[in-house]
Amino acid sequence: MTTKKKVGWSDLKAQLVGLEKTELLQLVKDLYSSSKDVQQFLHARYAMGGGDVLAPYKDTITQWINPSDLRKPLSVAKAKKAIVDCKKALSEPQGLAEFGVFYCEEVFVSLDRCSSEDKSFYDSLCVIFSQALGYIQKLPSTEQQPYLD
């Protein structure tokens, strides 16, 4: 019986290093067409499509933290996945600050509409609020004020 070797990033990286530019572009094109999540990630990473590149991530937060239909379940875990995905797509503090503040606002609106006894709901609020403040502090002072009002 043979055991499969676990393949990781370093194995893939070794394969990618030898590719030509056209081969890399074809790979990205294939990935792009394979998944809406990949498309969303690339649109956010490269600020493509105009408008709010955070909108799909924000929609996911609203869906799982503050659904318009109160009969729908809340899911901190699914909202956290959107947060992780957004952080991977963005690297600049302004977008991350905006997203963190949005998440906190959605939690407060949700709590205003109905209470939650789910400890993870409050824990995630504290963590994201702290992270948002950290991102805001990284912004130039002239760009911080809108987030602090």
QUIURTA-V298969 format. One record per helix or strand of 2 or more residues. SS is the DSSP state (helix for helix, strand for strand). FROM is the first residue (numbers start at 1). TO is the last residue. If there is no record, write none. Layout:
BEGIN
SS FROM TO
SS FROM TO
END
This chain:
BEGIN
helix 9 17
helix 21 34
helix 36 45
helix 55 65
helix 76 89
helix 93 113
helix 119 138
helix 141 148
END
